[in-house]
Amino acid sequence: MTAYVIIPGIDGSDDKHWQTLWEREWGVSAVRISPASWSAPDLDDWVGAVQDAYDAASRQDGRVVLVAHSLGCWAASTWLISDPSRQVGGAFLVAPPDPDGPAFPRQAAATFTDVPAQPLPCPALVVGSADDPYCTPEAAAGFAARWEARWHLAGECGHINSASGLGSWRHGRELLEPLAHQ
C-alpha cells in the first residue's frame, strides 16, 4: 500500500485542485501538510510540516510518496535533501515555480528564494507546463536535471492548478502511478 504526503503551494490547494481531489479519493492513505505560514510561506515551517506529515504517513504499512505542487516542490526537495536516509518511495513534483523568474512571489516567499536544486535521494518526476506563468519549461527541465529527476512536459496547462480546469487530472494520475508503485 502507498501512503501519500500532499504538499500544496501557497494557501494550500482549494476544493477544485487535483491535489485535493486525489486526497479525497485516497482517504486515510493521504496526509496533507499543515504549515502555520500558508499565506506568507516560511521554508523552515513548511519543511517541518512535511516532516510531520511524513511521520503520520509512514505509520501506515507500505511506501510513502510525496505529491507536491508549486512552492511545495521546493519544500519537498529541501526536506528530502536534509536527510537522505529517510525511506521515501518517490517524489511527484508538479509546476515548480522559478525563484529567479519574474512572477515568483519574492516578498511573500522570501525564504524560498535561495533554495538549491540538488540531487534527490529517491526516484522523482518533475511535471511542467508549456505556458506556466511561474516557470518556463526550460527552467523546469533544468530543475529536473539538477534534482536528477525524470522530466515530463504536460502541454499547455497553465500552472497545473484549479485555474487550469484539470479536475482530477487523469493524465497526472497516469504519470504518478509508475512512481507510486515502483
N, C-alpha and C positions, 0 to 999 in steps of 0.2 A: 504494500500500500504506500502511496505517496502522500506526504503532507506538504502543504504549500504555505510559504510566507509571502503575503501580499504587501508590496511596498509601493504605495502610490506616490505621486508628486505633490506639489504644493496644494494645500487644502484638502488632500485626500481625493478619492475618486467618487463622483456623485452616483446616483442611482442608475443612470443610463450608461455608465462607463463599463467597458468589458471586464475590468478587474472586479468590479462589484458584482456583475452578473455571474462571473466564474466563481467568485467566493460563495455566493448563494448556492450555486449548484454543488460545490464541493462540501458545503456544510461544515461539520466539525473537523474536516481534513484541512481547512484553511484558517490561518491566523493572520489578521491584519495588524500592521504596526500601529502604535498609538503614541506618537511623539507629542509632547506638550507644545511644540512650536510649529504646528501645521502651517500657519499663515506667514510666519517670519522664521523660516527654517534655520535651525542651528544644527550643524553637522554632527556634533557630539551627541546631541539629544536624539537625532534620527538614528545614529549608529547604535546607541543604547536601546532604542525602541526595536531595532532589528534584532539585537541580541535577545531581548525579552520575548519577542515573537518566535524566534528560533527555539528558545528554551521551551516554550509552550508546544510548538510543533514537533520538536524532537522527542517529546514524551510519548508520541504515538509510535507504533511499530512501523518501520519502513524508512524510506529515504525522504529527505527534505529538499525541496526545490524552491528557490527564490523566484518570485514573479514581480518584477519591478517595472515601473513606468516613469518616464521623465526624470525629475530630480531624484526619484527613488533609485534610479540606476546608479547614481553616484554614492548614495548612502549604502546600497548593496555592495558595490565594489570596494568601498572603503572598509566596510565591515569584513568582507571576505579576506582582504589583504592584511588586515590587522592580526589575524590568527589563522594561517593557512592549514593548521592541523584540524580544524573543525570538519565534521563529516557532513558535507553538503553535496547532494546529488547533481545539482546544476543551477545555473542562473539564466533566467529568461529576461533580457534587458531590452525594453521597448522604448524607442524615441528618447534616447539620452539627449538632454539639451547641451549645446556647446557653450561652456563657460566663457569662451572668448568671442562668441557670436554677439551680434548687435541686439538680439531680443532677450538675451539672458537677464533674469531679474537680479542684477548685481546688488542692488540695495537690499532687497528682501532676503536674498540668499547669499550674503557676503561670505559666510564661512565655507561655501561650496566652490568659490572661485578658483582656488589653488589646489584642487584635488587632482592628484596624478592618476592617469590611466596606466596601471601596471598589470603584468600577467596575473590572471586569476587562478586560484588553486583548484578549480573544478571546471567541468565542461560548461560552456556558456554559449549563448546565441544572442547576438545583437540584431534587433529588427529596427529598420529605419524607414522613412518615407521620403519619396522624391520631392515633396513640397512641404516639408515640416518647417514652420516659421522659426523654430528654435534651434534647428541644426540642419546643415546641408548634408546630403548623402555622403559626400566626400569626407566631411568631418566625422560622421557616424562610423563610416568604414574605417577611418583612422583609429577611432576609439576601439573598435572591434579588434583591429590588428594589435594594438598595444595591450589590450586585455587578453590577447591570444584566444579570442572567441571566434566562432563562425559568424558570418555576416549575411544578412538577408535584406534586400530592398523590397518592401511590400507594395511598391507602386505609389500612386498619389493618394495618400491617406491623411494629409494634414499632420497634426501632432499625434495621431493614433489615439484619440481620446473620444469623449462623448460627442463633442462638436463634429467629429468626423462621421458620425452616423453609422458606426460599425455594429452597433448592437452587441451581441455576444461574440462577435468577431471570430467566425468559424475558421478563417484562414490562420489566425493566431493560434487557435487550439491545435490545428494540424501541425503548426511549427513547434509547439510546445511538447506534443506527445512523445516524439523520439527522445527529447531531453529528459522528460519526466520518467521514462521507462527504460533508460539505458542500463 
